Amino acid sequence: MRRATITIPEDLDAELARYLASLPAPPALATLVQTALRRFLAEEELRCRDFRLPPGPLRIRPDGTGSGLADVAERHDDYLAGADENE
């Protein structure tokens, strides 16, 4: 395992101390830093793949008229596959 020495600015150190003090069982600083690095690298990987979070939740609104078919919820695969509707 690689060892590293890091410098934490005073304001960040104070914020970190407040956060750790608020936890009933605070993690070790090494665990916290490792978790932050893993998250950063995962986010960078997504950014490099042009991944973007959606601007908001997906809102699906039902069509007021409907399809006119009563069994779509049960036979959705058949309808999507283009099976005959009169079967």
C-alpha positions in Angstrom: 0.0 0.0 0.0 1.3 3.4 -0.9 1.7 6.0 1.8 1.2 9.7 1.1 1.5 12.9 3.1 -1.1 15.6 2.4 -1.4 19.2 3.5 -4.9 20.2 4.6 -5.6 24.0 4.7 -6.8 25.3 8.1 -10.4 26.1 6.9 -10.8 22.6 5.4 -9.3 21.0 8.5 -11.8 22.9 10.7 -14.7 21.9 8.5 -13.5 18.3 8.6 -13.2 18.4 12.4 -16.8 19.7 12.7 -18.0 16.9 10.4 -16.2 14.2 12.2 -17.4 15.5 15.6 -21.0 15.3 14.4 -20.7 11.5 13.7 -21.4 8.9 16.4 -18.5 6.7 15.0 -16.2 8.8 12.8 -14.1 7.0 10.3 -10.3 7.2 10.2 -8.9 10.1 8.2 -7.3 7.5 5.8 -10.6 5.9 5.2 -12.2 9.2 4.5 -9.5 10.3 2.0 -9.6 6.9 0.3 -13.4 7.2 -0.1 -13.1 10.7 -1.5 -10.4 9.7 -4.0 -12.5 6.7 -5.2 -15.5 9.0 -5.7 -13.4 11.6 -7.5 -12.0 9.0 -9.8 -15.4 7.5 -10.6 -16.8 10.9 -11.3 -13.9 11.7 -13.6 -14.4 8.4 -15.5 -18.0 9.4 -16.0 -17.1 12.9 -17.1 -14.6 11.6 -19.6 -17.4 9.5 -21.1 -19.5 12.7 -21.4 -22.0 11.4 -18.8 -24.3 14.1 -17.5 -27.0 13.9 -14.8 -30.5 14.6 -16.1 -31.7 18.2 -15.3 -34.5 16.8 -13.1 -36.6 13.7 -12.5 -38.2 12.0 -15.4 -41.9 12.9 -15.5 -44.1 10.7 -17.6 -47.6 12.0 -18.2 -50.3 9.6 -19.4 -52.0 10.5 -22.6 -55.5 11.6 -21.9 -57.0 9.5 -24.7 -55.1 6.3 -24.0 -54.5 3.5 -26.6 -58.1 2.2 -26.6 -56.7 -1.3 -25.7 -57.6 -2.8 -22.4 -54.8 -5.4 -22.1 -51.6 -3.3 -22.8 -50.4 -3.6 -19.2 -50.5 -7.4 -19.5 -49.4 -7.8 -23.1 -46.9 -5.0 -23.4 -44.2 -7.2 -24.8 -46.5 -8.5 -27.5 -47.4 -4.9 -28.5 -43.8 -3.7 -28.5 -42.8 -6.7 -30.6 -45.6 -5.9 -33.1 -47.8 -8.9 -32.5 -51.3 -8.8 -33.9 -53.6 -6.8 -31.6 -56.5 -9.1 -32.4 -55.1 -12.3 -31.0 
